[in-house]
């Protein structure tokens, strides 16, 4: 599998993005989940769809139980080409690093739903090489105490 960074694609891993061309990247209240990594691989040379993994930390004082992310595929001008919402359920303790699982033989990302505890997903990419950036952001978070957080719209 070709890694996107090797093909000149830039992976953006932050809760907000400083860009005037991405309208919904206006600074918003910080989510209680900190994205520390957002990366992707092509599924194969002949398949432009992506396997995208997200590493994150629960920065709240309460265990998170359900996290929804938006994965946006952008062109070179930061125009959104495609987006997909993905979620992971589990017990995410405060300050614990949650990372995607990898195949020990080929280092490929192990994706949901086959690997439910791995924050990695198959993402449609109908734009092939026009996809220049991957942008990941937190959309919603549910906590073990019944509270929740949602990105303002």
Protein Blocks (a to p, Z undefined) as FASTA:
>chain_A
ZZfklnopacdddfbdcdfklmklcccdddfbdcfbdcdddfblklmbdcdddddddfbf
bdcfbdcdddddddfkopafbdcdddddddddehiacdddddfklopacddfklmmbccd
ddddfklmmpmbdcdddfbdcdfkopacdddZZ
